[in-house]
Amino acid sequence: MQRLSGKTCVITGAARGIGSAIARRFRAEGADVIVTDRDEAGGSALAAEIGASFIRLDVGEEGDWLRLAALVPRLDVMVNNAGVTGFEDGPVRHDPEHARLEDWRAVHRVNLDGTFLGCRYAIGAMKAAGSGSIINISSRSGMVGIPAAAAYAASKAAIRNHTKTVALYCAEQGWKIRCNSIHPGAILTPMWEPMLGDGPGREARMAALVADTPLRRFGMPEEVAAVAAMLASDEATYVTGAELHVDGGLLAGSAATPG
Ligand SMILES: NC(=O)c1ccc[n+]([C@@H]2O[C@H](COP(=O)([O-])OP(=O)(O)OC[C@H]3O[C@@H](n4cnc5c(N)ncnc54)[C@H](O)[C@@H]3O)[C@@H](O)[C@H]2O)c1
């Protein structure tokens, strides 16, 4: 299927994981894809492999966005995917009592500032045509509290809310610029590696992490990319301000669900 032919799409954090799966899927759907990441080696290798362009972009750096706007002034689809947990370099205390302000800010700089700057750039690059699709990758963690990952949860909740603000703002202006959030559950990407580790306990740790997921497995990045492709396409022209859960049913129930 070529649902994205003729569409110029920018994806952040696309060197690996969910972002790279979205880049691959969008190319397969006929899009002109611009892979961006702060990881130059990974991003340019993926771009060369799939026939996309690569532009280095740290989503928290306003100057990088201004440079992108000069290089790509017109846009159809923006995917704000780059995100960090704060645990990339090992365990850090992120509970509300002990989290350090610098660690809190480092997570928000990427997840929330990055999404704000990405939405702002996208609106500017879409408004001449008056149409486009902005897709913000939030998380199931934006829907619930997480005592050990306060900054991540707060940043993802803020992305959910900002998505709705952007959707309403664009509608108010009379533009057909849609903005939606995707809320993945546990998706098997390199983000999980520090928590899963190697060795004999890996399978058991994976099983434990999805024990409460109704579908009883990790999701795959391609399963998130499929939903992003739908939101990017003209099949979703009446979908804006929405939140789509791609979480194996995790948020469908709660401890209040009768057994
Ligand atoms: N994997 C999951 O289970 C899961 C669940 C819910 C939400 N998410 C969200 O999906 C998105 C992608 O996650 P993933 O699992 O593919 O992660 P990942 O760690 O595998 O990949 C993240 C990518 O973002 C890039 N990145 C990090 N900081 C950046 C910055 N400042 N500027 C530009 N690029 C930067 C990294 O270089 C990397 O290529 C994130 O927003 C994440 O929060 C993931």
The ligand as a Tripos MOL2 file, in Angstrom:
@<TRIPOS>MOLECULE
LIG
   44    48     1     0     0
SMALL
NO_CHARGES

@<TRIPOS>ATOM
      1 N1          9.5900    1.0560   24.1060 N.am      1 LIG1
      2 C1          8.5060    1.2050   24.8770 C.2       1 LIG1
      3 O1          8.0690    0.2810   25.5790 O.2       1 LIG1
      4 C2          7.7860    2.5160   24.9000 C.ar      1 LIG1
      5 C3          6.5540    2.5840   25.5730 C.ar      1 LIG1
      6 C4          5.8580    3.7790   25.6090 C.ar      1 LIG1
      7 C5          6.3760    4.8890   24.9750 C.ar      1 LIG1
      8 N2          7.5630    4.8050   24.3370 N.ar      1 LIG1
      9 C6          8.0710    6.0160   23.6900 C.3       1 LIG1
     10 O2          8.3690    5.7610   22.3290 O.3       1 LIG1
     11 C7          9.4270    6.6220   21.9170 C.3       1 LIG1
     12 C8         10.5390    5.7800   21.3040 C.3       1 LIG1
     13 O3         10.9810    4.8500   22.2830 O.3       1 LIG1
     14 P1         11.9470    3.6250   21.9350 P.3       1 LIG1
     15 O4         11.5300    2.5280   22.8210 O.co2     1 LIG1
     16 O5         12.0260    3.4190   20.4660 O.co2     1 LIG1
     17 O6         13.3300    4.2320   22.5090 O.3       1 LIG1
     18 P2         14.8390    3.9750   22.0970 P.3       1 LIG1
     19 O7         15.6330    4.3500   23.2980 O.co2     1 LIG1
     20 O8         15.0270    2.6290   21.5200 O.co2     1 LIG1
     21 O9         15.0790    5.0480   20.9350 O.3       1 LIG1
     22 C9         15.0030    6.4150   21.2270 C.3       1 LIG1
     23 C10        15.6790    7.1900   20.1210 C.3       1 LIG1
     24 O10        15.5640    8.5770   20.4750 O.3       1 LIG1
     25 C11        16.8250    9.1880   20.2780 C.3       1 LIG1
     26 N3         16.9550   10.3420   21.1470 N.ar      1 LIG1
     27 C12        17.0880   10.3650   22.4880 C.ar      1 LIG1
     28 N4         17.2290   11.6200   22.9170 N.ar      1 LIG1
     29 C13        17.1820   12.4130   21.8210 C.ar      1 LIG1
     30 C14        17.2740   13.8060   21.6090 C.ar      1 LIG1
     31 N5         17.5010   14.6580   22.6290 N.pl3     1 LIG1
     32 N6         17.1470   14.2780   20.3590 N.ar      1 LIG1
     33 C15        16.9750   13.4360   19.3250 C.ar      1 LIG1
     34 N7         16.9070   12.1040   19.4400 N.ar      1 LIG1
     35 C16        17.0140   11.6060   20.6830 C.ar      1 LIG1
     36 C17        17.8420    8.1010   20.5740 C.3       1 LIG1
     37 O11        19.1170    8.3960   19.9860 O.3       1 LIG1
     38 C18        17.1680    6.8790   19.9780 C.3       1 LIG1
     39 O12        17.4860    6.7140   18.6090 O.3       1 LIG1
     40 C19         9.8690    7.3910   23.1550 C.3       1 LIG1
     41 O13         9.2370    8.6470   23.1860 O.3       1 LIG1
     42 C20         9.3560    6.5330   24.2810 C.3       1 LIG1
     43 O14         9.1300    7.2590   25.4710 O.3       1 LIG1
     44 C21         8.2940    3.6540   24.2810 C.ar      1 LIG1
@<TRIPOS>BOND
     1     1     2 1
     2     2     3 2
     3     2     4 1
     4     4     5 ar
     5     4    44 ar
     6     5     6 ar
     7     6     7 ar
     8     7     8 ar
     9     8     9 1
    10     8    44 ar
    11     9    10 1
    12     9    42 1
    13    10    11 1
    14    11    12 1
    15    11    40 1
    16    12    13 1
    17    13    14 1
    18    14    15 2
    19    14    16 1
    20    14    17 1
    21    17    18 1
    22    18    19 2
    23    18    20 1
    24    18    21 1
    25    21    22 1
    26    22    23 1
    27    23    24 1
    28    23    38 1
    29    24    25 1
    30    25    26 1
    31    25    36 1
    32    26    27 ar
    33    26    35 ar
    34    27    28 ar
    35    28    29 ar
    36    29    30 ar
    37    29    35 ar
    38    30    31 1
    39    30    32 ar
    40    32    33 ar
    41    33    34 ar
    42    34    35 ar
    43    36    37 1
    44    36    38 1
    45    38    39 1
    46    40    41 1
    47    40    42 1
    48    42    43 1
@<TRIPOS>SUBSTRUCTURE
     1 LIG1         1 GROUP 0 **** ****
